[in-house]
Amino acid sequence: VEKGLVSVFKNCHGRIAITIFASNIARINSIVKAAKASGRSTCIMGRSLHRMTSAAKTNGYLKDIDQFVSEDDLGYIPTDNVVMIVTGSQGEPMAALARMARGEWPKIKLGTGDTVIFSSRAIPGNEKEINDVKNNLTAAKVRIIDPDNASHKIHVSGHPYADEVRDMLSWLKPQYVIPVHGERVMLEAQAEIARSLGAKTVLPTNGAVIKLAPGDVEVVDHVRTGLLAVEPNRIVRSDHKGITERRKLQFSGAIHISLAMNAKFDLIMEPQITLIGLIDHDSAEKQLIGEVRQEVEDAIYDLKNENIFDVKKHEEEIRISVRRMVNQILGIKPKVSVHILKV
């Protein structure tokens, strides 16, 4: 790969941005050496790359390479003299490459004469996101090189073929093989290879608790698994009530209604109504607030006629009426909260 990158780099003019998996330290080493052989300095962009290279250096890797150029210094270096290693090989929308493609990276703008190299292949399921990035780059007149159109080898897979798995297992001669991390068909295929060589296998599912010793290796229990959401001071499950409510607010908005009422459930002041995420113009917001206010007053009138004098029932009936009315107007069902203060 290093030789292939040297050949590709020497045929490029302008800035080069090359995207890889941030954890591929060997590839970073190859890129830095290829850049140096091509007369270019190297800069890294993206938090995961900074984190991985820092960890690699701490543990004795990347020790024979030159210091990375700071992003702040890129503006002082001729465009033909730099290679930028960037995150975003899988089209992640907030990674460095996707933001560059959208023109949102603060210190570097890619354009005519620049080249982006994908030293990676798409993980199945990420094709659309990667194509979105490529379309944005193409619109900015950036040249794109990937493993399919490169004139030289710029990527090799880190995934072994079946024969290579078989060789490794024949050398190690394990008693047990536990295939993990992959689609089920791949795990089954790896287990079949292991069994053909005399090894016993355990195929766990997410959450499986595996006993390794003493005795046979086996699944003995399961724990609940799933996505977690990281907040400033805590980690919660992605189906936590607070998270699901935020998702609803994102798509449907919210209405807060505060009412001051006397003992006879008469309004003693005008309803206080706040709209969140529903209207984008002040005039339209005022109109909708007026319609919500009228709906609130109509609901109160109907409740009094039915001799209903209960705070909770008033709050619930007003909530349902307002939500139904807004859905008829806007086609969405916002989260509606109603608070009645008895005075």
N, C-alpha and C positions, 0 to 999 in steps of 0.2 A: 504493500500500500504506500509506503514512504516513497519508493521510486516513482510510482504512478502519480503521486501528489506533486513531486518535484516537476515532472513533465507538464502537468496541468497548470501549476502555478506559473511556470516560465512562459506559458502561452496566454496568460491573462494580463490585462492592462487595467489600471484603476484599482480600486479597493477589492479585496477578496474577503467574503464572509463565508465561513465553512461551519456547518452545523452537524453536531454529533450527539450521541447519548453522553450526558455529563459524566456518567460513571466509567466511561471507557478511557481510562488513564493511558493505556498503551496507545490509543489513537491520538490522544493529545500529544504524547511524546513524538509520534511520527509526524504530526502536523508541524510542531515546532521545529523539528530537524529539517523537514522539507522546506519550510519557510526560510530558514537560515540559508539553506543551499540555494534558494532562489533570490537571495538578497533582500529578504523581507523580515521585519520584526513581527512579533506576535502579541496580540491583545486578547483577553478573554472578557466575555460579556454575558451576564446572567448570573443570578444568585447561586444556582446549583453548581455551576462551573467554578465559581469562586470557592464555594464550600468544598467541592471535591478536590480541587487542586491544592487547597490548603491542607486538607487531611492527607493527601498523597505525599506532600513535602514533609509533613510532620512524621510520617512513617517511612521516610527514606526513599520515596519515589520522586521522579522528576528532578533529581538533584543535579543532573548534568546539563540542564538546559538553562538558557539565559533568562534574565528577569523579564516578566511580562511587561509590556508597555501599558501605562495607565490610560484609561479612556480620556482623561483630561489632557493628555499630551498628543492625542491622535491628530488634532488640528494642526500640529506643527510638523507632522511627518508627511512627506509626499505620498500621494495615494498609491503609487506603484510600489511602495516600500512597506506595506503592512498587510498582514493576514489577521482577520478577526475570527476567533473561535466563539460561536454563539450558541445559546440554548434554543430549543424549539424545533428539533428535527421531526417531531410528530405533530407539528402544527398547533401546539398549545397556544391559545390566543393571547396569553399574557407573557409569553416567553419573549426573549430578546428579538428573535428573527421575525415573529409575527408582528411585533410592534414596529420594527424597522420597515417591514413591508407596508404597513399602514401609514408610515411617515410619522410615527409617534415616539420614536426613540429620541431622547433629548439632545444627544451630542453628535449623532451621526445620521446623515441622510443618504440613502442609497439611490443611485440613479444611473443615467446613461454612462456606459463604460465600466460599471462595476459588475462583479460576478458573485453569485451565491452558489456554493457547492454543498450538496447533500451527501455527506459521507455516512449514509445510513439508508435503510429501507423502511417502508411504512409497516407499522404493526397493523394487522388486519383490524379494521374498524376506524382507523385514523385517516383514511384516504381523503375524505371530504375536507377535513381541517387542513391537511397538507396542500391540497389543491387550491384552497382559498388563499393560502400564503403565496403559492406560486402564481396565482392569478394577479394578486396585488403587486408582486415583484415584476411580473411581465408588464403590467400597466405603467410601472415606473421605469420601464426600459432597461431593466436589470437582466443580465444574462444568467441563465440557470443551467447548472451541470449536476446530473445525478448519476447513479450507477448504471442506468440504462442508456444514457447518451454520451457518457464520458469516453474520451479517446484512450484513456489508460485506467488501470484499476485504482479506484479511489475508496473501495469498501470491501471488506470480507466479513462474512457472518460469524458471529460468536457462537452460533448454535451448531452442535455436532450432528453429523449424519448418522444413520442407524449403524453403519459399519464402524464408525468411530466410537459410538456408545458401546458396541459389542467388544471392541478392542479394549476399551478402558475397563470394562467389567471383567474381562478375562485376565487382565493384569492384576486387578485389585482382589478378585475372588471374594466378594462380600457374601456373608451368610444371608443378609436381608437387604433388600432394596426398597426404598420408599420414594416413589416418584412424586414430586411436588412442582408447583408453579408451571401451569400450562393448561391447554384445553384437554378435556377428558380423553379425546381420541389419542392425543400425544402421550398422556400418562399411561393409557392402556398399552400402547405400542412399546413404550419403554419397559413396562412391567413384563410384557411378553418376551422381550429380549433377555431380561434378567432371568426369567424362569427357564428359558431355553439353555441357560448356562448353569442351571442348578441352584440358583438363589431363590429364597422365599421372598414374597412381595406383600406389601400392605399398601392399598390405594386409599388414602384418606380423603375426606371431604372437608370443606372449610369448617373449622371448629372442632375437628377430631382431636381427642387427647390420646396420644400413643404411649404405651408403656414399652420402654426399651429393655429394661432388666428389672428383676431377674426373670428367667424363663423366656417364653416366646415373646417376640415383638407383636403387639396387637393393639387395636383400638379399644380403649376401656371406657371412654366417656365422650361426651360432646359438650362444648361450651357455646354460648350464644355469640355470634359474630355479626359484623356489619360495618357500615361506614361510620366514622366519627367526625364530628364537627369541632374545629378548634376555635375557641373564643379566647379573649385576652386573659381570663383568669380561670378557665375551666375547659374540660373536654367533655362533650355530650354526644349521645347517639344522634345520628342524622334524622331519626324519626321522633326525636324529642319534641314535645308540644311547642316549645318556643321556636324551633327551627321550622316546623311545618306551618306555623302561623305566619312566619316571615315570608315563606314561599307564597302563601295565599295573598299576602299584602302586596307582594311584587307584581302579581298579575291582576288583582282585583281592587286594590286600594282600600281606603277605610273612610268611615264617617263617624264622628263623635258628636253626640247630642247631649247637652246638659239642660235639665229643666228644673226650675224652682216652682213648687206648687204648694198651695195651702191645704188645710185639712179636708176641704171639699174637692180636692184635685183640680182646682182652677189654677191656671198659669198666673203667677204674680209678676212675671217679667218675660220678655221675649226669649224664646229658645235660643241657646247658644250652640251654633252648628259649625263644625270644622270638617272640611273635606281634605283628604290626603290621597294624592296620586290618581285623581279622577278627571280633572279638567285642566287644560293648558292655557286658558285665557281668562283674565280677570272678569270680563263681562259675562262669559259663559258660567263662571263659577258663581257669580252673584245670582244669575238666573236659576241655577240648580239649587242653591241654598234656599231661594225663595220657594221653590217647588217642594223641597224637603220640609221646610217650615209649615207649609200648607198641609202636607201629608201628616205631619205630627199633630197639628191642631184638629184635623179631621178624625184621626185615630182617637184622640182624647175625647172628642165629642161623642163618638160611637160608644166608647167604653162607659161614659157617664150615663148614656141612654140605656145601657145594659146593666146599670147599677153595679158596676165593677169598681171597687175602691181598694185596690191592692197594688202596692208599689211594684212588686215583682211582675205581676200580670200586665201592668201598664208598660213597664220597660220592655217586656217580651213582645207584646202586641205592636208597640210602636216600632220596635226593631224589625219585625217581620214586614210591617206595612211599608216602611222606608226602603228596605232591601228590595221588595217586590217592585216598588215604583221606580227605583233607580235602574233595575234590570230591564224594565220596559223601555226606559229612555236610552240607556247606554249599552244595553246588552251584556252587562257584567253584574255579578252579585258581590258587592263590596262587603267587607267586615263592618258591621254596624254595632256600635256600643251606645247604650242609652243609660244615663244616670239621672235619677230623680232625687232632688233634695226637698224634703218636706219642711216647710217654714211655718 
